[in-house]
Amino acid sequence: DDKVIQWFWTYVKSLNKEGLKHLLLFWSGTCSLPLYGFSKNDHSNNDHQQWSIDTLESDEHDSKFLPKASICSYSLHIPNYISYDILKNKFDVVLQFGYFGYTNN
């Protein structure tokens, strides 16, 4: 029900194949899809991490922060942006520059 997470999924739906690849690389450190999908299931073992998204709580809606990812725990942390346009702008920056270091490109 969180509006920021709803905006995130709207943004994801707007991405082309290359943008989705960069998002996966930023979020997980790899551009390969998870073998057992994005959630725990009957085929996964206890070591399988479930992917998660949360919003970073703050007293102010500070739009200068970028989203953060923890690739070891497959968690995505999104600041509590006040509009979809700000979220889109910040993720555009992250997907353009935030995946470097995970690839040789």
Biotite code that builds the C-alpha atoms (Angstrom):
import biotite.structure as struc

atoms = struc.array([
    struc.Atom([0.000, 0.000, 0.000], chain_id="A", res_id=1, res_name="ASP", atom_name="CA", element="C"),
    struc.Atom([3.036, 2.276, 0.179], chain_id="A", res_id=2, res_name="ASP", atom_name="CA", element="C"),
    struc.Atom([2.862, 4.939, -2.556], chain_id="A", res_id=3, res_name="LYS", atom_name="CA", element="C"),
    struc.Atom([6.642, 4.993, -3.082], chain_id="A", res_id=4, res_name="VAL", atom_name="CA", element="C"),
    struc.Atom([6.728, 1.233, -3.680], chain_id="A", res_id=5, res_name="ILE", atom_name="CA", element="C"),
    struc.Atom([3.749, 1.524, -6.037], chain_id="A", res_id=6, res_name="GLN", atom_name="CA", element="C"),
    struc.Atom([5.639, 4.248, -7.959], chain_id="A", res_id=7, res_name="TRP", atom_name="CA", element="C"),
    struc.Atom([8.666, 1.949, -8.077], chain_id="A", res_id=8, res_name="PHE", atom_name="CA", element="C"),
    struc.Atom([6.627, -0.807, -9.764], chain_id="A", res_id=9, res_name="TRP", atom_name="CA", element="C"),
    struc.Atom([5.163, 1.729, -12.196], chain_id="A", res_id=10, res_name="THR", atom_name="CA", element="C"),
    struc.Atom([8.744, 2.742, -13.026], chain_id="A", res_id=11, res_name="TYR", atom_name="CA", element="C"),
    struc.Atom([9.806, -0.901, -13.461], chain_id="A", res_id=12, res_name="VAL", atom_name="CA", element="C"),
    struc.Atom([6.948, -1.476, -15.913], chain_id="A", res_id=13, res_name="LYS", atom_name="CA", element="C"),
    struc.Atom([8.184, 1.481, -17.987], chain_id="A", res_id=14, res_name="SER", atom_name="CA", element="C"),
    struc.Atom([11.710, 0.077, -18.398], chain_id="A", res_id=15, res_name="LEU", atom_name="CA", element="C"),
    struc.Atom([12.965, -1.510, -21.588], chain_id="A", res_id=16, res_name="ASN", atom_name="CA", element="C"),
    struc.Atom([14.999, -4.742, -21.606], chain_id="A", res_id=17, res_name="LYS", atom_name="CA", element="C"),
    struc.Atom([18.310, -2.924, -21.044], chain_id="A", res_id=18, res_name="GLU", atom_name="CA", element="C"),
    struc.Atom([16.863, -0.910, -18.156], chain_id="A", res_id=19, res_name="GLY", atom_name="CA", element="C"),
    struc.Atom([15.550, -4.091, -16.517], chain_id="A", res_id=20, res_name="LEU", atom_name="CA", element="C"),
    struc.Atom([19.003, -5.653, -16.889], chain_id="A", res_id=21, res_name="LYS", atom_name="CA", element="C"),
    struc.Atom([20.608, -2.630, -15.187], chain_id="A", res_id=22, res_name="HIS", atom_name="CA", element="C"),
    struc.Atom([18.020, -2.742, -12.393], chain_id="A", res_id=23, res_name="LEU", atom_name="CA", element="C"),
    struc.Atom([18.710, -6.435, -11.792], chain_id="A", res_id=24, res_name="LEU", atom_name="CA", element="C"),
    struc.Atom([22.452, -5.760, -11.815], chain_id="A", res_id=25, res_name="LEU", atom_name="CA", element="C"),
    struc.Atom([22.095, -2.836, -9.375], chain_id="A", res_id=26, res_name="PHE", atom_name="CA", element="C"),
    struc.Atom([19.807, -4.801, -7.038], chain_id="A", res_id=27, res_name="TRP", atom_name="CA", element="C"),
    struc.Atom([21.618, -8.150, -7.078], chain_id="A", res_id=28, res_name="SER", atom_name="CA", element="C"),
    struc.Atom([25.130, -7.679, -8.465], chain_id="A", res_id=29, res_name="GLY", atom_name="CA", element="C"),
    struc.Atom([24.342, -9.957, -11.432], chain_id="A", res_id=30, res_name="THR", atom_name="CA", element="C"),
    struc.Atom([22.310, -9.618, -14.605], chain_id="A", res_id=31, res_name="CYS", atom_name="CA", element="C"),
    struc.Atom([21.205, -13.276, -14.478], chain_id="A", res_id=32, res_name="SER", atom_name="CA", element="C"),
    struc.Atom([17.707, -14.085, -13.319], chain_id="A", res_id=33, res_name="LEU", atom_name="CA", element="C"),
    struc.Atom([17.538, -16.014, -10.037], chain_id="A", res_id=34, res_name="PRO", atom_name="CA", element="C"),
    struc.Atom([17.387, -19.774, -10.615], chain_id="A", res_id=35, res_name="LEU", atom_name="CA", element="C"),
    struc.Atom([14.385, -20.225, -8.306], chain_id="A", res_id=36, res_name="TYR", atom_name="CA", element="C"),
    struc.Atom([12.670, -16.912, -8.938], chain_id="A", res_id=37, res_name="GLY", atom_name="CA", element="C"),
    struc.Atom([12.324, -13.874, -6.729], chain_id="A", res_id=38, res_name="PHE", atom_name="CA", element="C"),
    struc.Atom([10.719, -15.437, -3.642], chain_id="A", res_id=39, res_name="SER", atom_name="CA", element="C"),
    struc.Atom([11.145, -18.517, -1.497], chain_id="A", res_id=40, res_name="LYS", atom_name="CA", element="C"),
    struc.Atom([9.472, -21.615, -2.908], chain_id="A", res_id=41, res_name="ASN", atom_name="CA", element="C"),
    struc.Atom([9.532, -25.412, -2.642], chain_id="A", res_id=42, res_name="ASP", atom_name="CA", element="C"),
    struc.Atom([12.667, -25.661, -4.806], chain_id="A", res_id=43, res_name="HIS", atom_name="CA", element="C"),
    struc.Atom([14.780, -23.253, -2.788], chain_id="A", res_id=44, res_name="SER", atom_name="CA", element="C"),
    struc.Atom([16.929, -24.113, 0.182], chain_id="A", res_id=45, res_name="ASN", atom_name="CA", element="C"),
    struc.Atom([17.256, -22.320, 3.501], chain_id="A", res_id=46, res_name="ASN", atom_name="CA", element="C"),
    struc.Atom([20.161, -20.245, 2.158], chain_id="A", res_id=47, res_name="ASP", atom_name="CA", element="C"),
    struc.Atom([17.967, -18.668, -0.535], chain_id="A", res_id=48, res_name="HIS", atom_name="CA", element="C"),
    struc.Atom([17.381, -14.981, 0.202], chain_id="A", res_id=49, res_name="GLN", atom_name="CA", element="C"),
    struc.Atom([13.987, -13.475, -0.484], chain_id="A", res_id=50, res_name="GLN", atom_name="CA", element="C"),
    struc.Atom([14.086, -10.214, -2.439], chain_id="A", res_id=51, res_name="TRP", atom_name="CA", element="C"),
    struc.Atom([12.767, -7.184, -0.574], chain_id="A", res_id=52, res_name="SER", atom_name="CA", element="C"),
    struc.Atom([11.967, -3.509, -1.007], chain_id="A", res_id=53, res_name="ILE", atom_name="CA", element="C"),
    struc.Atom([11.549, -0.943, 1.727], chain_id="A", res_id=54, res_name="ASP", atom_name="CA", element="C"),
    struc.Atom([11.259, 2.792, 2.025], chain_id="A", res_id=55, res_name="THR", atom_name="CA", element="C"),
    struc.Atom([13.718, 4.742, 4.119], chain_id="A", res_id=56, res_name="LEU", atom_name="CA", element="C"),
    struc.Atom([11.866, 6.669, 6.773], chain_id="A", res_id=57, res_name="GLU", atom_name="CA", element="C"),
    struc.Atom([12.917, 10.218, 7.466], chain_id="A", res_id=58, res_name="SER", atom_name="CA", element="C"),
    struc.Atom([11.466, 13.302, 9.092], chain_id="A", res_id=59, res_name="ASP", atom_name="CA", element="C"),
    struc.Atom([11.852, 15.172, 5.831], chain_id="A", res_id=60, res_name="GLU", atom_name="CA", element="C"),
    struc.Atom([11.109, 14.120, 2.283], chain_id="A", res_id=61, res_name="HIS", atom_name="CA", element="C"),
    struc.Atom([14.675, 14.676, 1.156], chain_id="A", res_id=62, res_name="ASP", atom_name="CA", element="C"),
    struc.Atom([14.992, 14.252, -2.587], chain_id="A", res_id=63, res_name="SER", atom_name="CA", element="C"),
    struc.Atom([18.769, 14.476, -2.748], chain_id="A", res_id=64, res_name="LYS", atom_name="CA", element="C"),
    struc.Atom([19.336, 10.828, -1.783], chain_id="A", res_id=65, res_name="PHE", atom_name="CA", element="C"),
    struc.Atom([19.558, 7.978, -4.270], chain_id="A", res_id=66, res_name="LEU", atom_name="CA", element="C"),
    struc.Atom([18.109, 4.509, -3.760], chain_id="A", res_id=67, res_name="PRO", atom_name="CA", element="C"),
    struc.Atom([20.471, 1.948, -2.213], chain_id="A", res_id=68, res_name="LYS", atom_name="CA", element="C"),
    struc.Atom([20.790, -1.786, -2.741], chain_id="A", res_id=69, res_name="ALA", atom_name="CA", element="C"),
    struc.Atom([22.236, -4.499, -0.542], chain_id="A", res_id=70, res_name="SER", atom_name="CA", element="C"),
    struc.Atom([23.293, -7.157, -3.012], chain_id="A", res_id=71, res_name="ILE", atom_name="CA", element="C"),
    struc.Atom([24.073, -9.778, -0.334], chain_id="A", res_id=72, res_name="CYS", atom_name="CA", element="C"),
    struc.Atom([20.529, -9.689, 1.031], chain_id="A", res_id=73, res_name="SER", atom_name="CA", element="C"),
    struc.Atom([18.770, -8.713, -2.236], chain_id="A", res_id=74, res_name="TYR", atom_name="CA", element="C"),
    struc.Atom([17.221, -5.672, -0.567], chain_id="A", res_id=75, res_name="SER", atom_name="CA", element="C"),
    struc.Atom([16.355, -2.398, -2.205], chain_id="A", res_id=76, res_name="LEU", atom_name="CA", element="C"),
    struc.Atom([16.049, 0.718, -0.024], chain_id="A", res_id=77, res_name="HIS", atom_name="CA", element="C"),
    struc.Atom([14.156, 3.649, -1.528], chain_id="A", res_id=78, res_name="ILE", atom_name="CA", element="C"),
    struc.Atom([14.042, 7.103, 0.083], chain_id="A", res_id=79, res_name="PRO", atom_name="CA", element="C"),
    struc.Atom([10.551, 8.374, 0.851], chain_id="A", res_id=80, res_name="ASN", atom_name="CA", element="C"),
    struc.Atom([10.218, 10.534, -2.282], chain_id="A", res_id=81, res_name="TYR", atom_name="CA", element="C"),
    struc.Atom([7.314, 12.964, -2.554], chain_id="A", res_id=82, res_name="ILE", atom_name="CA", element="C"),
    struc.Atom([6.540, 12.326, -6.235], chain_id="A", res_id=83, res_name="SER", atom_name="CA", element="C"),
    struc.Atom([6.841, 9.762, -8.992], chain_id="A", res_id=84, res_name="TYR", atom_name="CA", element="C"),
    struc.Atom([8.920, 12.196, -11.075], chain_id="A", res_id=85, res_name="ASP", atom_name="CA", element="C"),
    struc.Atom([11.578, 12.426, -8.361], chain_id="A", res_id=86, res_name="ILE", atom_name="CA", element="C"),
    struc.Atom([11.656, 8.638, -7.978], chain_id="A", res_id=87, res_name="LEU", atom_name="CA", element="C"),
    struc.Atom([11.995, 8.223, -11.744], chain_id="A", res_id=88, res_name="LYS", atom_name="CA", element="C"),
    struc.Atom([14.810, 10.765, -11.919], chain_id="A", res_id=89, res_name="ASN", atom_name="CA", element="C"),
    struc.Atom([16.741, 9.107, -9.072], chain_id="A", res_id=90, res_name="LYS", atom_name="CA", element="C"),
    struc.Atom([16.348, 5.606, -10.500], chain_id="A", res_id=91, res_name="PHE", atom_name="CA", element="C"),
    struc.Atom([17.369, 6.877, -13.947], chain_id="A", res_id=92, res_name="ASP", atom_name="CA", element="C"),
    struc.Atom([20.624, 8.084, -12.378], chain_id="A", res_id=93, res_name="VAL", atom_name="CA", element="C"),
    struc.Atom([21.154, 4.821, -10.477], chain_id="A", res_id=94, res_name="VAL", atom_name="CA", element="C"),
    struc.Atom([20.484, 2.685, -13.537], chain_id="A", res_id=95, res_name="LEU", atom_name="CA", element="C"),
    struc.Atom([22.774, 4.786, -15.685], chain_id="A", res_id=96, res_name="GLN", atom_name="CA", element="C"),
    struc.Atom([25.696, 4.882, -13.247], chain_id="A", res_id=97, res_name="PHE", atom_name="CA", element="C"),
    struc.Atom([24.943, 2.683, -10.225], chain_id="A", res_id=98, res_name="GLY", atom_name="CA", element="C"),
    struc.Atom([25.694, -0.690, -11.765], chain_id="A", res_id=99, res_name="TYR", atom_name="CA", element="C"),
    struc.Atom([29.310, 0.074, -12.735], chain_id="A", res_id=100, res_name="PHE", atom_name="CA", element="C"),
    struc.Atom([31.745, -2.103, -10.871], chain_id="A", res_id=101, res_name="GLY", atom_name="CA", element="C"),
    struc.Atom([29.633, -5.223, -11.394], chain_id="A", res_id=102, res_name="TYR", atom_name="CA", element="C"),
    struc.Atom([30.513, -5.522, -15.056], chain_id="A", res_id=103, res_name="THR", atom_name="CA", element="C"),
    struc.Atom([33.465, -5.067, -17.359], chain_id="A", res_id=104, res_name="ASN", atom_name="CA", element="C"),
    struc.Atom([31.517, -2.712, -19.666], chain_id="A", res_id=105, res_name="ASN", atom_name="CA", element="C"),
])
